[in-house]
Amino acid sequence: MRSMVQWVLGLLVIAWVPPVQAQPGGWKAGVARAVATPKTSVWLAGYGTKRPPDGKLHDLWIKALALEDPQGKRAVLITSDFQGVPKEMSDRVFAQLKSKYQLERDQIMITFSHNHCGPRLGLDLVDYYPIEDEQVRLVDEYTSEMVERLVAVVGESLQKLAPATLDQGEGKATFAVNRRDNREAEVPDLIARKIPLKGVVDHSVPVLRVTGANGQIVAILFGYACHPTTLSFTTWCGDYPGFAQLLIEKNHPGAQAMFVNTCGGDQNPLPRRTVELCEDYGRQLAEGVEHALKQPMKPVSAKLRTAFRYVDLAYDHVMTRKELETFSRDANAIRQRWAVRMLKKLDGGEKFSSTYPYPLHAWRLGNEMLVVGMGAETVVDYALRFKREFGPGTWVCGYADDMISYIPSRRVWEEGGYEGGSNLFEYGRPALRWAGDIEDRIAGGVGELVKEVGAASLRAGTFDPRKAEEMRRQSVQR
Ligand SMILES: [Zn+2]
């Protein structure tokens, strides 16, 4: 008679199943895309005027990259040629993705390039534009259509999940200029005279290559920190990221090129305003990507961890009815429309919150890559800071999930000016300015998320755990 130990061992042997043959790279990846170019005359977004479209240079796109690790953990990154996706729109997408595909908020990031040759969406920058009933209807219709399309593209990317390898590298492109520290009119002359431009920039071009089991490149994801504001005309196109994606897809037939705006809130492509310059910046960016692809790239091991939270960003001072009444007679048309709209909200019984829920993501890919996703128009300081704190392999993507406003660092907040000063009315917030602790609140949230995904090993971070804990208590999961 066998002993109990032998019996248990026997069971274990029966229960042991040889591991499934390791897939190439261990990852699964799937991509999908859909055209987003409006068919109606919804206006172009972003310059504070009425801009009906007059045709297109090339199509606008929504693109998705789905990733799955060997444990079945999934995440989907959406990139798009949109100018700004407002919260009320992305929340509709998140709700549908949860019910249709069981994707939680930490597993999905909706990014937009901030392309100023892209269409209006929902209430994004709504006070920027004169009110015309027909336009309100067109924007509503187009927004709903895009919600459905985003959900469909994510579904398709999940369906297409197939074995893949991931590698990352970095290139460089130098056309982004710190627009706070250089006068636009002087830039061409300074460049011609080889006088260095002023201010902080992030000229790195992070690249992630996704290769299928047959060796075919499936996706090339790349980033750059700069406003897609080369052009200000009324013709649909993706501005410099649109041209860069087209060129990369031409260089790599069958691959889907995808662009994320890293932290380009205070960066402009200068000089600008001609299609030739726009195409040239696209070419420079594509060359940065090609350079990275030609170097030995770093394989990304197949393990995925994701985390998400809202951090409450405090306003400096919430508007009172009296202040809004004064602004409702303002000579500035945007501020006047904003004040009137805010007063209507107060009349309807709405109480303004003293904070705004700011979305933050951390995705850890293997031990080699950390993606920090940040809402809105983050200035370049954030990318430089988090890359320094979390080390090589860190991507810091702005323009995720919600357009909100500019997100100044403490430095930019102290300096004031367009990105750091009293401009929140342009974005429809019930205040003029963020409180001065904005960077601390964000850094606290990011530090916590990075801990959650266990990415501190990229390099030990310098965040203060006590401070981060305090921030965590202040932040509310919504
Ligand atoms: Zn902007």
Residues whose N, C-alpha, C, O or C-beta is under 5 A from the ligand:
A	BS01	ZN	E377
